[in-house]
Amino acid sequence: MVAGAFAELTGAGPDGVWFAPGRVNLIGEHTDYADGFVLPVAIGLGVRVAAARRRDRRLRCWSRQRGEPVDLSLEALGPGRVGGWAAYPAGVAWALGLAAVPVGGADLVIDGDVPAGAGLSSSAALECATALALAELFGQDDRRPDPVTLARVARRAEVEAVGMPCGVMDQMISMLGRAGHALFLDTRTLAAEQVPVAAEGAAAGTAPSLLVIDTGEAHSLVEGAYAERRAAVERAAEVLGVAALRDAGPELVESAAAALGDPGLRRARHVVSENARVLEAVALLRAGRLDRLGPLLVASHASLRDDFEVSSPRLDLAVEAALAAGALGARMTGAGFGGSALALVPPGLEGEVAARAVGAFEAAGFERPVLIPVGASGGARRIA
């Protein structure tokens, strides 16, 4: 479909089509910019980029979902120079150049099915699909950057060109996702381990499933609250005398309660306890016990709601409805301030959890949530 749109818009076929997935984070929220641990999975929804080389130094971009097309000079790219949706692909082209990855003029047509603003990382999917497309269009086989380098490039584009001070989790899982696995990522060292989501040899339909409940409450993270939370985490590390909150334990945090103040104490307490929950979750997955993950998800949501204060009434309602319907666990996923919740659902209860969530939202006067079953899928790749 995106290849056909490319031909209609440019008058010629693309040189290739590339895909990068969105993600859902099993656990490990607001830890990645504190050098902590995260456990995301790539999902089947994502962004496709049809691309072709040009003979000049122009970058032309179209989106089938967003805004007007843009026609830019590669020499005019950089922080603050491109606004709106086009800041993402333009920022990637700029960041590739800084990483000494050859980039020339190109036409890009972008098509995605991961919902924007749902907390499923549509932005990283766009960045990673663009990065892989441009790197493969212009790179030689023996000099193409590895997936971790491209993830770093994509993150730099979002931080510096778009202005979103994110961690590296979203780009890493979009590049490195593997079907049937979660990515246990140490965001300090970028050491990554592929951890099976289901026990080896488990029959289909016998393991819990993952259900995303998109509340319809889109979040915007470039401004305000996200940056404030990150600054609070960094201040807490300074007070505690550690390089990052990843280096602090609960005893150190509680002993410095007076110095941290409120909400500093609660912000630090969330990050430290969330890191511990990630490590416990990884141990369960290594043992093939996805079904034991529920209490950790519930504890994570409570911490995000009460200590980090990034939940919302709709997110809380989605979690409460899922648990009332029999979900093993549920929590908000993503950075919060809207977006989606994730439920871990026993076999056979998927319909009940979905119906309970819809009914709860209708009773509260909220718009109907979107229910999205997800599985652990593969990472960024060329598809045509």
C-alpha positions as CSV (number, residue, x, y, z in Angstrom):
1,M,0.0,0.0,0.0
2,V,2.7,2.5,0.9
3,A,4.6,1.5,-2.3
4,G,1.6,2.4,-4.3
5,A,1.2,5.7,-2.6
6,F,4.9,6.4,-3.3
7,A,4.3,5.8,-7.0
8,E,1.3,8.1,-7.0
9,L,3.1,10.9,-5.2
10,T,6.4,10.8,-7.0
11,G,5.7,9.2,-10.3
12,A,8.1,6.3,-9.8
13,G,8.4,3.3,-7.6
14,P,10.5,3.2,-4.4
15,D,13.9,1.6,-4.1
16,G,12.6,-0.2,-1.1
17,V,10.1,-0.3,1.9
18,W,11.2,-0.5,5.5
19,F,9.3,-1.2,8.7
20,A,9.9,-0.4,12.3
21,P,7.5,-1.4,15.2
22,G,6.0,0.4,18.0
23,R,6.4,-1.1,21.5
24,V,4.6,-1.8,24.7
25,N,6.6,-1.7,27.9
26,L,5.9,-4.7,30.2
27,I,7.5,-2.9,33.1
28,G,10.2,-0.3,33.8
29,E,8.7,3.1,33.4
30,H,10.6,6.4,33.8
31,T,13.7,4.4,34.6
32,D,15.5,4.7,31.2
33,Y,16.7,8.2,31.8
34,A,18.0,7.2,35.2
35,D,20.4,4.6,33.8
36,G,18.0,1.9,34.9
37,F,16.4,-1.3,33.6
38,V,13.5,-1.7,31.2
39,L,11.6,-4.6,29.7
40,P,9.7,-3.7,26.5
41,V,8.4,-5.8,23.7
42,A,8.0,-4.8,20.0
43,I,4.5,-5.0,18.7
44,G,3.0,-5.8,15.3
45,L,1.9,-2.2,14.7
46,G,4.4,0.2,13.4
47,V,5.6,2.6,10.6
48,R,6.4,1.8,7.0
49,V,8.7,4.0,4.9
50,A,8.9,3.7,1.2
51,A,12.0,5.5,0.0
52,A,14.1,6.2,-3.1
53,R,17.3,8.0,-3.7
54,R,17.4,11.4,-5.4
55,R,20.2,12.9,-7.5
56,D,20.1,16.2,-5.6
57,R,20.4,17.1,-1.9
58,R,16.7,17.4,-1.2
59,L,14.7,15.5,1.4
60,R,11.0,15.2,0.4
61,C,8.7,13.6,2.9
62,W,5.0,12.7,2.7
63,S,2.9,11.2,5.5
64,R,-0.4,9.3,4.9
65,Q,-1.6,10.3,8.4
66,R,-0.1,13.7,9.2
67,G,0.2,17.2,7.9
68,E,1.4,18.6,4.7
69,P,4.4,17.3,2.7
70,V,7.8,19.0,3.1
71,D,10.7,19.6,0.7
72,L,13.9,20.4,2.5
73,S,17.6,20.9,1.8
74,L,19.8,18.5,3.6
75,E,22.1,21.4,4.5
76,A,19.2,23.2,6.2
77,L,18.4,20.4,8.7
78,G,19.1,20.6,12.4
79,P,17.6,21.5,15.8
80,G,14.8,24.0,15.6
81,R,14.8,24.2,11.8
82,V,11.9,21.9,11.0
83,G,8.7,21.8,12.9
84,G,5.7,19.4,13.2
85,W,5.7,15.8,12.2
86,A,8.5,16.3,9.6
87,A,10.9,17.1,12.5
88,Y,11.2,13.3,13.1
89,P,12.4,12.2,9.6
90,A,14.4,15.4,9.1
91,G,16.0,15.0,12.5
92,V,17.0,11.5,11.6
93,A,18.7,12.5,8.4
94,W,20.6,15.2,10.3
95,A,21.6,12.9,13.1
96,L,22.8,10.3,10.6
97,G,25.1,12.9,9.1
98,L,26.6,13.7,12.5
99,A,27.2,10.0,13.0
100,A,29.2,9.9,9.7
101,V,26.6,7.7,8.0
102,P,26.4,8.7,4.3
103,V,23.1,10.3,3.5
104,G,21.9,11.8,0.2
105,G,18.7,13.3,-1.2
106,A,15.7,11.1,-0.9
107,D,12.0,10.8,-1.3
108,L,10.1,9.3,1.7
109,V,6.5,8.3,1.9
110,I,5.4,7.3,5.5
111,D,2.5,5.2,6.5
112,G,1.8,3.9,10.0
113,D,-0.8,2.0,12.0
114,V,0.5,2.5,15.5
115,P,-1.8,5.1,17.1
116,A,-0.1,8.4,17.7
117,G,-0.4,9.6,21.3
118,A,-1.3,6.2,22.7
119,G,2.0,5.6,24.5
120,L,3.0,2.9,22.0
121,S,6.0,4.8,20.7
122,S,4.9,5.8,17.2
123,S,7.6,8.5,17.2
124,A,10.4,5.9,17.7
125,A,8.9,3.7,15.0
126,L,9.0,6.6,12.6
127,E,12.6,7.5,13.5
128,C,13.9,3.9,13.3
129,A,12.1,3.1,10.0
130,T,13.6,6.3,8.5
131,A,17.0,5.6,9.9
132,L,17.2,2.1,8.6
133,A,15.8,3.2,5.2
134,L,18.3,6.0,4.7
135,A,21.2,3.9,6.0
136,E,20.5,1.1,3.6
137,L,19.8,3.4,0.7
138,F,23.2,5.0,0.9
139,G,25.4,2.7,2.9
140,Q,27.7,0.0,1.5
141,D,27.0,-3.5,2.8
142,D,30.3,-3.7,4.8
143,R,29.9,-0.2,6.3
144,R,26.2,-0.1,7.3
145,P,25.7,0.9,10.9
146,D,24.6,-1.7,13.4
147,P,21.1,-1.6,15.0
148,V,22.4,-0.1,18.3
149,T,24.1,2.8,16.4
150,L,20.9,3.4,14.5
151,A,18.9,3.4,17.8
152,R,21.3,6.0,19.2
153,V,20.9,8.1,16.0
154,A,17.1,7.9,16.3
155,R,17.2,9.0,19.9
156,R,19.5,11.9,19.1
157,A,17.0,13.0,16.5
158,E,14.2,13.0,19.0
159,V,16.1,14.7,21.8
160,E,17.9,17.4,19.9
161,A,15.9,17.9,16.7
162,V,12.4,17.4,18.1
163,G,13.1,18.6,21.6
164,M,11.8,15.5,23.6
165,P,14.3,14.6,26.4
166,C,13.6,10.8,26.1
167,G,15.7,7.9,27.1
168,V,16.8,5.3,24.6
169,M,14.4,2.4,25.4
170,D,11.9,3.1,22.6
171,Q,14.5,3.2,19.9
172,M,16.4,0.2,21.2
173,I,13.3,-2.1,21.2
174,S,12.2,-0.8,17.8
175,M,15.5,-1.8,16.3
176,L,16.2,-4.9,18.3
177,G,12.8,-6.5,18.9
178,R,12.5,-10.3,18.4
179,A,9.4,-12.3,17.9
180,G,8.3,-14.0,21.1
181,H,10.7,-12.1,23.3
182,A,10.9,-9.1,25.6
183,L,14.1,-7.0,25.6
184,F,15.8,-6.8,29.0
185,L,17.8,-3.6,28.5
186,D,20.4,-2.0,30.8
187,T,20.1,1.6,29.7
188,R,23.4,2.6,31.2
189,T,25.5,0.1,29.3
190,L,23.0,-0.8,26.5
191,A,23.6,-4.5,27.4
192,A,20.5,-6.3,26.0
193,E,19.1,-9.8,26.6
194,Q,16.3,-11.3,24.6
195,V,14.0,-13.0,27.2
196,P,11.3,-15.4,26.1
197,V,7.8,-14.2,26.9
198,A,6.3,-17.6,27.1
199,A,7.7,-20.9,28.4
200,E,9.5,-23.0,25.9
201,G,7.2,-25.6,24.4
202,A,4.0,-24.0,25.7
203,A,1.0,-24.7,23.6
204,A,-0.8,-21.9,21.8
205,G,-3.6,-20.4,23.9
206,T,-2.3,-21.7,27.2
207,A,-0.3,-18.6,28.2
208,P,-1.6,-15.3,29.3
209,S,-2.1,-12.7,26.6
210,L,-1.3,-9.0,26.4
211,L,-4.1,-6.5,25.8
212,V,-3.5,-2.8,25.3
213,I,-6.4,-0.5,26.3
214,D,-5.9,2.8,24.5
215,T,-7.8,5.3,26.6
216,G,-8.1,7.8,23.7
217,E,-6.5,10.4,25.9
218,A,-3.6,11.5,23.8
219,H,-0.5,12.7,25.6
220,S,1.9,15.3,24.4
221,L,5.3,14.9,26.0
222,V,7.5,17.5,24.5
223,E,6.4,20.2,26.9
224,G,6.0,20.3,30.6
225,A,5.4,17.4,32.8
226,Y,7.7,14.8,31.3
227,A,10.7,17.2,31.4
228,E,9.7,18.1,35.0
229,R,9.8,14.5,36.1
230,R,13.2,13.9,34.5
231,A,14.6,17.0,36.2
232,A,13.2,15.8,39.5
233,V,14.9,12.4,39.0
234,E,18.2,14.1,38.2
235,R,17.9,16.4,41.3
236,A,17.2,13.4,43.5
237,A,20.4,11.7,42.3
238,E,22.4,14.8,43.1
239,V,20.9,14.9,46.6
240,L,21.8,11.3,47.2
241,G,25.3,11.7,45.8
242,V,25.0,9.0,43.1
243,A,25.6,9.2,39.4
244,A,22.0,8.2,38.7
245,L,19.1,6.7,40.7
246,R,20.0,3.3,39.3
247,D,22.8,3.4,41.9
248,A,20.5,4.0,44.8
249,G,18.7,1.5,47.0
250,P,15.5,2.0,49.0
251,E,17.4,2.4,52.3
252,L,19.4,5.3,50.9
253,V,16.3,7.0,49.5
254,E,14.3,6.7,52.7
255,S,17.3,7.9,54.9
256,A,17.5,11.0,52.8
257,A,13.7,11.8,53.0
258,A,14.2,15.2,54.6
259,A,16.8,16.3,52.1
260,L,14.8,15.1,49.1
261,G,11.6,16.7,50.3
262,D,8.2,16.2,48.7
263,P,7.8,15.3,45.9
264,G,11.5,14.4,45.5
265,L,11.2,11.5,47.9
266,R,8.3,10.0,46.0
267,R,9.9,10.5,42.6
268,A,13.1,8.7,43.7
269,R,11.2,6.0,45.5
270,H,9.3,5.1,42.3
271,V,12.5,4.8,40.1
272,V,14.3,2.7,42.7
273,S,11.4,0.4,43.3
274,E,10.6,0.1,39.6
275,N,14.1,-1.0,38.8
276,A,13.8,-3.8,41.4
277,R,10.4,-4.8,39.8
278,V,12.1,-5.1,36.4
279,L,14.8,-7.4,37.8
280,E,12.1,-9.6,39.4
281,A,10.1,-9.6,36.2
282,V,13.1,-10.8,34.2
283,A,13.7,-13.6,36.6
284,L,10.1,-14.7,36.2
285,L,10.3,-14.7,32.4
286,R,13.6,-16.6,32.5
287,A,11.7,-19.2,34.5
288,G,8.8,-19.3,32.0
289,R,6.4,-17.7,34.4
290,L,4.7,-14.9,32.6
291,D,1.6,-15.8,34.6
292,R,3.3,-14.6,37.8
293,L,3.9,-11.1,36.5
294,G,0.6,-9.7,37.5
295,P,1.4,-8.4,41.1
296,L,4.5,-6.6,39.7
297,L,2.3,-4.8,37.1
298,V,-0.2,-3.8,39.8
299,A,2.6,-2.5,42.1
300,S,4.1,-0.6,39.1
301,H,0.9,1.2,38.4
302,A,0.4,2.1,42.0
303,S,3.9,3.6,42.1
304,L,3.4,5.5,38.9
305,R,0.0,6.8,40.1
306,D,0.9,7.7,43.6
307,D,4.7,8.4,43.7
308,F,5.5,9.5,40.2
309,E,2.0,11.0,39.5
310,V,1.9,10.3,35.8
311,S,-1.3,8.4,35.6
312,S,-4.8,9.8,34.8
313,P,-8.4,9.1,35.7
314,R,-8.8,7.2,32.4
315,L,-5.7,5.1,32.9
316,D,-6.7,4.3,36.5
317,L,-10.1,3.3,35.3
318,A,-8.7,1.0,32.6
319,V,-6.5,-0.7,35.1
320,E,-9.3,-1.1,37.6
321,A,-11.7,-2.5,35.0
322,A,-9.2,-5.0,33.7
323,L,-8.4,-6.3,37.2
324,A,-12.1,-6.5,38.1
325,A,-12.7,-8.6,35.0
326,G,-10.0,-11.1,36.1
327,A,-6.8,-9.8,34.5
328,L,-3.7,-11.2,36.3
329,G,-2.3,-7.7,36.4
330,A,-2.6,-4.3,34.7
331,R,-0.8,-1.0,34.6
332,M,-0.4,2.2,32.6
333,T,2.3,1.8,30.0
334,G,4.4,4.4,28.4
335,A,5.3,7.8,29.9
336,G,1.7,8.5,31.1
337,F,-0.3,11.7,31.1
338,G,-2.7,9.8,29.0
339,G,-2.1,7.0,26.5
340,S,-2.7,3.3,27.2
341,A,-2.9,0.7,29.9
342,L,-1.6,-2.9,29.5
343,A,-3.4,-5.9,30.9
344,L,-2.1,-9.4,31.4
345,V,-5.1,-11.6,30.6
346,P,-5.6,-15.3,31.4
347,P,-6.6,-17.6,28.5
348,G,-10.3,-17.3,27.7
349,L,-10.9,-14.0,29.5
350,E,-9.9,-11.6,26.7
351,G,-13.5,-10.9,25.8
352,E,-14.5,-10.3,29.4
353,V,-11.7,-7.9,30.1
354,A,-12.4,-5.9,26.9
355,A,-16.1,-5.7,27.6
356,R,-15.5,-4.6,31.2
357,A,-13.2,-1.8,30.0
358,V,-15.7,-0.6,27.4
359,G,-18.5,-0.7,29.9
360,A,-16.5,1.2,32.6
361,F,-15.6,4.0,30.1
362,E,-19.2,4.3,28.9
363,A,-20.5,4.5,32.5
364,A,-17.9,7.2,33.3
365,G,-18.9,9.3,30.2
366,F,-15.5,8.8,28.5
367,E,-15.2,7.9,24.8
368,R,-14.9,4.3,24.0
369,P,-11.4,2.9,24.5
370,V,-9.6,1.0,21.7
371,L,-8.7,-2.5,22.6
372,I,-5.5,-3.8,20.9
373,P,-4.3,-7.4,21.4
374,V,-0.5,-7.4,21.1
375,G,2.2,-10.0,21.0
376,A,6.0,-9.8,21.0
377,S,7.1,-9.1,17.4
378,G,10.2,-8.5,15.4
379,G,12.2,-5.3,15.1
380,A,13.0,-2.9,12.3
381,R,13.7,-4.5,8.9
382,R,13.4,-4.1,5.2
383,I,10.1,-5.6,3.9
384,A,10.2,-4.9,0.2
